[in-house]
């Protein structure tokens, strides 16, 4: 089954420069957020941050909201009349939650809040339920399971955990062979948001956690795989991106390269931690492998650091010392003048002056390769370079955050790449593909 994801800034009239600036801002907010704090001690599980049901949903535009969001997925909750909700697709969290009509503190969004009283299939979750007892973020309120979490940007989400029926609407592919129909799944647990405040000034009504934990949407659907294939993010047409829940169509379909795989890792400090860790062993710029130890990309003894592949991060973000090494090596191999203080105007630290977009296309740039365990992710030029400011700047689409020791592989670097999270076999598969044809 499949769904169409749409980038959050689709159809909003932004220039390429504005798209890049917004993407970078979201990525920095993501890296700075408490989504990426050090894990809890071993032995603790983490619910929110801390015969299955293959299903499909429809996605549509969002805006700038919950730290570092990029894609919005639509589905429905409740019965007999399923109520539409618009949730951020987030591989960096577990809990599914949506704002409810009875919220005491609410954020505005276009759709009506979910009304629990209108659903005949909603069920309370008692404090004794494993959903509640296995989460350090849960608490007991008058015998019912509740949740609360705060983000690094000051946003707060809290409410009650409940269960209800989810309805996923399919969308047919261009060939008419995929998607379509309706999948109804009873008894999925989710958060009914009652106190939500912060920067949720968006089209979203909540979050769909796609993380590694037991309460994420893939885990509750008991699908052994999910995958996505992001179309070009700076394309003026903003073509939809497919996401598959369950075994995807033939991964070789519309592939333009060789399928590669690398292990999906868990955090040894807290194996239940929700993020999808990879073993990044090094980076090559041009023909030069950076003089950086693989330990710089590894998880630290306290559980911080490491390398995470993430749907909510726009561009890859590196620890500042590593980014400086990469930028220096990159600039040395491009025969163009470096623009001083480009970060002040573009947010990007390494930009080159060019006469026009046409001239920029003729400039040779060094290749960029992420050396993962067992596989090299050799990025095409369009996955790390962008021409902005009316064709006057050519910039490296990577960033850093001072004081952050986590490496986040963002979705700009995953453009036109079919990425499969094989949860059954704990590995990530990826292959260059024509995503708009899947």
N, C-alpha and C positions, 0 to 999 in steps of 0.2 A: 504493500500500500504506500501511497505517496501523498505529499502535500506540496503546495507552492509557498515558499517564503518570499517575502518582499522586504527589501532593505528599508530601514526606518526613515531614510530621507527621500524616498522615492516620491516624485511628483510634487516636490515642494519648491521648485524653482531655484535651487541653490546653484551657484557656479561651481566649477571644479575646485577652485581655491576654497570656497566655503565648505564644500563637502569634505575636503581634506582637513580643514581646521576643526570641523565638528567631529570628525572621526578621531582625530588626535586627542581632542578634549575628552571624549568618552573613554578612550584607551587609558589616558592618564588617571581619570577618575576611577576606572576599573582597577588599575594597579594599586592606587592609593587606598582603595576601599578596604574595609575590614573583611571583605570576602576573602582576602588573602593574608589574614593574620596567621600567626603560628598556630598549628593544630592543637587540640586539647591533648592532655596526657593519654598515654596508651591505656586501653581498657574502656575508654569512653567512645561513644558513637556520636555522630554529628548529623542532626536531622536536617536543619536548614542550611547552615554553613558549618557550621558546627552542627503445557497447553496454554500458551499465552494469547494475547489479544492484539495481533497486528492491526494498526489503526492509522487513519490519515486525518489531516486537518488542513484548513485553509489559512494562509497567512496574508497579512496586509500591512500597510505602512504604520509605523509608530513615529515618535519624534525623539527628543532628547530627555531622557529621564533616568530611572533607576541606574545606578552607576555602571556606565559602559554598556548600554544595550544596543543591539544592532538589528535584530530581527523579531518580528511579531508573528505569532501563530494564533489562529482563531479556532475555537471549538465551542461546545455547548454543554451545560451542566443542568441536571434536574429532569424531572418528568412530572406530569405528562407532556408539558410544553418545555422543551429544552431551552435554556436561556443562554444567549450568546455572551461569551467572554473573550477578551483579547489579551493574550498573555505573552510576555517576553520569553523567547526561547533562550534558556540559560544553562549551558553545560557546567557552569561554576557553582550551581546550587542544587539542592534536592527537592525542597518542599514546593508543591504546587499551591498557589494561593491566589485568591481574587477578592476584591473589595466587595463587601456585602451591604445590602440596603440598610441594615440596622447599625451601620458604623457611626460611632460617636465623633470621630475625627476622620474626615474623608478628603481625598484629593479629586479634582475634577477630571473627567474623561468623557469621550463622546457617547459611550454606551451606558444604558442603565446599569446600576449595581445589581449584582446577583441577589435575588430575593428568596431566602430560604423557605419562607412560609408558603411560597407558590409551588414548592416541590413536594410531592408525596413520597418520594423515595429517599429523602435526606435522613441521615441517622447520626445521632450524637456519638462521640468517641469518649468512653469513660477513661478515667486516669489509669485504670488497671490494664488498658489495652497496650499491647507491645509497641504500637505506633507512638504512644506517649512515654512509656517506661524506658524506651531505648534512646530517647533524645535528651541531651543535657540542656537544650534550649526550651524544653517544655515545662509547664507548670500546671498545677491543679487549681481550677476555679469552680467552686461549688460542685465538685464531683466530675466536671468535664475537663477534657484535655485542652490546653491552650498553648499558644506559642508566642514568642516575642523575639525580635532581633533588631539590632541597630547597626547601621552602616557607617563607614568612615566619613561619609559626607554629611552625616547628621540625620539621614532618613531613618524612620522607624516603621516597622511593620509588625502588627500583633493582632491576635484574634483567637478564634476557636478552631480546633481541628474537628472536621466532620467527614462523613462519607456520603457519596451520592453517585448517581449514574452520569457517565460522560458520553456524549455523542460526538463522533468525529465525522465530518463531511469530507468526502473525497473530491478531488479535482482531476479530470482526465488529462492525460498528456496529449501532445500534438498528434501522436499516432493513434490515440483512442484506446490503447492497450492497458494503460495504467490508471489506477485511482478510480474515482466514481463510487457510487453507492454510499451506504452509511454503516458505520460500525458503532454499536452501542455496548458500552462496558459498564456493568453495575459495580457499586461498592468501592470506588476509588476514594482514597483519603486526600483531603486538601484543606488548606487554611481558609477560613471565612474571615476576611479582614474587617476588624472593628475599629482599629486605631492605626491609621496610616498617614504619616506626615513626612515631608521632605521635598525632594525634587521630582515628584511624580506628576509633573505638568505635561503629560503625554497622552497618546492614544491608548495606552495600555490600561488594563484593569487589574493586572497582577503579574505573576511570574509562573512559568512552567519550568520547573527544575528538570534538567536532563543529566544531572550529575551521576556519580558512581554509587550513591547511597540508595537505601532500600525504599525511600519515599519518592524518588524521582519518577517521572512519567514512564520512561522505558522500563524501570524496575517493576513498577506496579502493573504495567501491561504484560510483563514477563516476556518481552521480546529479547532475543539474544543478540540482536544487532540493530543499529540505526545508522543512518548516513546522511550526508548533505553534499551538495555540489553548488558552490556559490558562483553565480555569473559575475561578469565584470562590474565592479562597483562604481567606476567613473564613466561608464557607458551612459550616454544621454538618454537611452531608451529604458534603462533600469529593468532589464528582463527578469522575470521571476526566477527564483532558485528552488530546485526541488529538494525535499527532505523525505527520507524513507523511514518508516517505523516498522521494524521487522526486517526480514531478509530483503535486500534491495534487488532491483532488476539486475540482470547480468552486468557485473561491474566492468566487463570488457566493452559493453555497449558505448559507442561514441568515445572510447578511450583514444588518446593520442600519444600514449607512451606506455611504459612498462609498469605493471602493478608491483608495488613494494609494500613491505610490512615492517613494523617495529613494535616491540612489546609495549603494552599499556602498564604502567607501574602504579603502585599504591604507596602512600606515605608510610614509611616504616614506624614512625612515631604513633600514627593513628591509621591503621589499615582501612578503617571505614570512612576516612576523609573523602570528600565527594569529588575532588578534582581529578582530571585525567592527566596524569604525569607521564612524560616521555623521558627517555635517556638521551639527552643531547650531549654529544661527545666533543663537538668542535664546530667551527665555522670556517669556510674558505671564501676569500674574496679574490676574484681573478684566479691566479694560479698559486696564491699564497694562503696557506693555512695559518690562521691567526695564532700567535704564540700565547695561547690561553689554555690552561689545564682544564680537563673535563670536570674537575671538582668544582670549577666556577659555575657550572650549570647544574650541579647535583644538589640533592636535598641535604640540608645541614643536620647536625645531630639533634637540634631542638625542633626539627620538623619544618623550619622555615626554608625559603629558597626553593630550588628545583626548577624544573621546566614543565610548564602546563600548556596544553593546547586548549583553546577556549573560544567558544562561539561569541562571547560578549565583548571581546577585545578587537578593536578595529585593525590596529597595526601592531606588529611585533614590538614588544617592549623589553629592553635589556637592562640589567644593572648598569649604572652610569660608567664604572670603570671599563666594563666590557664594550659598551657602546663607543667610548672614546677610542679604544683600540681599533674597532671595526671602522669607524669614520675616518680615522687617519689613514688606514690602509686603502680605503675606498677612494678618498680624495687624491691620493698619490697616483692612482691608476686612471684618472679621468683628465683628459687634456682640455679642461675648461677652468675659468676663474671661479673660485669659491666665493659665494656671496657672504660678506661679513654680517654677523648678527641676524641671520635669516630666521632664527627662532622667534625673534621679536615681532616679525610680520607674518610668518607662516606657521609658527609653532614647530617647524621642522628644523633640526640642527644642522643638516648638511644639504645645501642647495647650490646649484651651479647656474651661472648666468648664460642664457642662450638667446639667440636672435629671434627664434620663432619655434613653434612646435615642429614644423617640418625640418628645420635644421637640427633640433634636438634628436629627432629620430635617426639622424645620420651619425650621431656621436656614438662611439664605441664605449660601452660601460663594462666593468668587470662582472663576471658571473658571481652569483651568491648561492652558496650551498650550505645547508644545515646537515651536519653529519649526525644522524640518529643511529641508535644501536641497530645494526643489521641493514640499514637503508640510508641512502643519501637523498635528501629533498633538494633537488637542483632546481632552483626557482627560475621561471622565465622572467625576462626583463620587466614585463608589465606587472609583475607581482612584487616589485620592490622599487620601481622608479615611476614618477608621475610628473607631468609637465603642467604647471599651474601659472597663476598670475598673467593670464592672457598670452601664454606661450613664452614668457620671459624668464621663467625659472624651471629648472629640472631638479627635482628633489628626491632624496633617498627616503623611502617610506618606512622608516624604522624610528623608534624613539627610545627614550630612557626616562627614568624617574629617580631622582636623587634619594638615596637611603633605601631603595628597594633592591632586594637581592633575588627576586623572583624573575625568571624569564617567561614571558607570555608569548606564545606563537599565535598571532592574530589572524583574522579571517581575510585581510587584504592579501596576505601571503598564501592563502588557501584558494584564491580565485581560480576558476576553471580547473578545479581539482576535485575529483570524487573522493571524499574522505569517509571511510567506513569504520565505525566503532564496533569491533567484533568483541562484544562483552563475554560471549561464551568461551572464547579462546584467549582473552586478555591481550588482544593486539589491535593495532591501528593499521588499516590498509589505506593506501592512497595511490591515485593514478591521475595524470593529466587527462582532462576530458572536455568535451564540448557540452558544458552544463546546460545550455539553453536547448539542447536537443534531447535531453533525457526525459 
